[in-house]
């Protein structure tokens, strides 16, 4: 039996977003216990010219919603990028998980051949569903979740691989 697009994309994204949400909760508790201004973590970066933690979460959630919508031919929702607090970040992640949860596996039938067109800056990029998943969606999603994790770890949060991968 072949693995479905739903199982390749939606299932791992929901899991990783749930893990990220737990890590955000750990960061929130860490900031309280250490008396660190939450904005230090929320706006934390690995390097001055990199996007901060909150942007990593936004891009990961945008990648997830975009994948689900594009691979099923559904309307892509627009979410404002206004998160300023840990509560806002939890809400953003919950919105993404809820959006992904609204899809059923059968909605992804034939998604491997679906034509996907994206505008990235001034460039328009065309993919088949398979190329979109393997060459863009999953690498991009994991890059931003990993970078969010690394920013928090870099700022002293005691997390490890088990927190990233989840139970």
N, C-alpha and C positions, 0 to 999 in steps of 0.2 A: 504494500500500500504506500503510495506517495505521500509525502508530507504536504499539507495544504499551505497556501499563502497565509491564511489566517494564523496557522500554527507557527509559521516562520516569522511573522511580523507582529501581529496583534498580541499574541500570548507573551512573547518576551518583552515587548514594550510595556505592557501592563505590569508585569513583574518588576521590571527595572524602575518604573515610575513609583511603584509601591515602596521599593527599597530606597529610592531617592527621598521619598517623603519621610521615611523613618530616619534617614540620615539628617534631614532638615530638622526633625524633631530633636535629634541629639545635639545639633548645632545650637538650637534655641536654648536647650537646657544648659549647654556648655557656656553660652554667653551669659546666662543668668548667674550660674555658679561662679564664674570667673570675673563677673562684673565687667564684661566687655560690651561696649556699645554694639547692639545687633548689626548696625550699619557697617561695622568693620568687616563682618563676615558676609553680609549680603552684597556689599560692594567690593569684597576681596577679589584680588587677582593673583595670578601666578607671576605675571610680568606686566610692567606698566602699559604696554601696548596691546594687551589681551583684554577681551571683554570680561566683566566681573561675573561673579557667581550668579547673580539674578538673571543675567543674560543667558548664561549657560542653561539654566532651567527653562527660560522662555524658548530658546531655540530647540531644546530637546522636546518640549511639549508641542511646539509648532511642527516639528518634524513628524511626531507621532500623529497629530490630527491630519496633517497633510497626506501622510501615507494612507491612512484609513479612507479619507475622502477620495483621493485620486485613484486608489486601487479599486474602489467600488463605483466610481463615477458619481459620487455624492457631492453635494454642495460643501465647499470648504468654509467653515465658520471663521469669522474674524474675531479675535480676542484682543482687547487693548493691552498694551505692555505698560501697566501701571503699578506693578508690584513694588512695594516699598518696605514691607514688614515680613516676618516669618509667617504670620497668618495669611498674608496675601499669597505667599509662595505656596503654602499648603493648599490654598484654594485653587491656585493655578494648576497644580498637579492633580487635584481632585477633579477639576473640570476636564482635564485631558483623559484621565482614567475613565470617567463617566462617559465621555464621548466615545472612547474605544469600546467600552462595554455595550454600547448601543448597537454595535454591529454583530451580525451573525456570520458564522463561517461560510454559509452558502452565498453570501453577498460577494465573496472574493473569487467565486468560480470564474475561470477565464482571465483572471487578473494578470497572469503571466504574459499574456499577449496584448493586454491593454496598452494603448498608446498614451504616454504621459508627456506632457509639455510643461516645462517650468521656465519662468523668467528669473534668471539669477543675475541681478544687476542689470547691465545692458545686454546680456546674452540670453538667448532663448536656447534651451537644451531640450532635446527629444530623447525619450527612452522607450523601450518596451517595459512592460511591468517587471519582468525578471531583472533587466539591467537597472531599473530604478531601485528595486529592492536591494540587490547585491552590490551595486556600485555607488549608490547615493544614500538611500534611506538608512539602512542599518549601520554603515560606517559613520554617517553623520550623527545619528542618534547616539551611538555608543561614545563617540568622541565627546559630545557635549555632556553626557551623563558622567563620563570619566573625568572630564575637566572640572565639573562641579564638585565631584568627590575630592579631586586633588587640591582644589582651592581650599576647601574646608580642612583637609588634612594638613596642608601647608600652614594654615593658621592655627594649628595646635589641637584640632579635634582628634581625639583618640579613636580612630576608626580603622578598620582593616578590610581585607579582601572578603571576609565573611559578611561584613555589613554591605559591601557593594553587591555581592552575589545574592544575598538574602538566604532564607532558610530552605 
